């Protein structure tokens, strides 16, 4: 009986508390509350209140050029694409066993993301003597996120033959499906013209073991008998190089290179007692810093 008594007493107390609370709520003035709810349902407009948060507070008040916290003197906050950087890239530095020659293919640049000074040089030497080389000097301008347009000049040097100078216009970058392209057209004296195109691809077996197919073609607008080159497609080379990257900056490789001369260029080689095509093993180093 005592348990039923306390149960009923607790129930009555809860009912009375509920009635008193509802009555007190009914007597409250809700005008301010309703007005605030209505205002929150609309976009804020007009002048910001005096206690509004400083819009520059997230950056500690710093702006690039103006405002109460701007730094004096020249602008000091600079983005990464506004800075000047440099790099030297050795795409190929290799020994070719059949021709017993050392081949180099290097590139260096200095500048910003959008404008750069670029130097490319490649050639080969035998017994420490430079047989032939070509050097391009460019102003390079990015025209989208993947490609640079390049304008400049090129100098070809030959141990046996006549040196050539060219005006150069081309592009370099990353094509769809991750093909690296480098295409350049040349205009020389006496109506000479040429075109060079190179493509590379990297196939990753692991993060360090990488197979790189590479192909290069060269075309000439008119015969150059002094240097043993004919018009049209002069030569084509294709190779496979397997490298191991101890780091991104140091990667020795081994591979195979096939090359072939065509048309009049092949005839010049045959007349000189040389083969118009060859295949050979190569070993070298890819690096950059």
JOWO-V219380 format. One record per backbone hydrogen bond with DSSP energy under -1.0 kcal/mol. CO is the residue of the C=O (numbers start at 1). NH is the residue of the N-H. Records with the same first field share a line. If there is no record, write none. Layout:
CO = NH / NH
This chain:
1 = 5
2 = 6
3 = 7
4 = 8
5 = 9
6 = 10
7 = 11
8 = 12
9 = 13
10 = 14
11 = 15
12 = 16
13 = 17
14 = 18
15 = 19
16 = 20
17 = 21
18 = 22
19 = 23
20 = 24
21 = 25
22 = 26
23 = 27
30 = 34
31 = 35
32 = 36
33 = 37
34 = 38
35 = 39
36 = 40
37 = 41
39 = 42
49 = 52
54 = 57
56 = 59 / 61
57 = 60
59 = 62
67 = 70
79 = 82
80 = 83
85 = 111
87 = 109
88 = 289
89 = 107
90 = 287
92 = 105
93 = 285
94 = 103
95 = 283
96 = 100 / 101
101 = 96
102 = 125
103 = 94
104 = 123
105 = 91 / 92
106 = 121
107 = 89
108 = 119
109 = 87
110 = 117
111 = 85
114 = 142
115 = 112
116 = 140
117 = 110
118 = 138
119 = 108
120 = 136
121 = 106
122 = 134
123 = 104
124 = 131 / 132
125 = 102
126 = 129
129 = 126
131 = 159
132 = 124
133 = 157
134 = 122
135 = 155
136 = 120
137 = 153
138 = 118
139 = 151
140 = 116
141 = 149
146 = 174
147 = 143 / 144
148 = 172
149 = 141
150 = 170
151 = 139
152 = 168
153 = 137
154 = 166
155 = 135
156 = 164
157 = 133
164 = 156
166 = 154
167 = 187
168 = 152
169 = 185
170 = 150
171 = 183
172 = 148
173 = 181
175 = 178
179 = 175
180 = 200
181 = 173
182 = 198
183 = 171
184 = 196
185 = 169
186 = 194
187 = 167
189 = 192
192 = 188
193 = 221
194 = 186
195 = 219
196 = 184
197 = 217
198 = 182
199 = 215
200 = 180
203 = 211
208 = 245
209 = 205 / 206
210 = 243
211 = 203
212 = 241
213 = 201
214 = 239
215 = 199
216 = 237
217 = 197
218 = 234 / 235
219 = 195
220 = 232
224 = 227 / 229
225 = 228
229 = 224
232 = 220
234 = 262
235 = 218
236 = 260
237 = 216
238 = 258
239 = 214
240 = 256
241 = 212
242 = 254
243 = 210
244 = 246
249 = 288
250 = 246 / 247
251 = 286
252 = 244
253 = 284
254 = 242
255 = 282
256 = 240
257 = 280
258 = 238
259 = 278
260 = 236
262 = 265
263 = 267
264 = 268
265 = 269
266 = 270
267 = 271
268 = 272
269 = 274
270 = 273
276 = 261
278 = 259
280 = 257
281 = 97
282 = 255
283 = 95
284 = 253
286 = 251
287 = 90
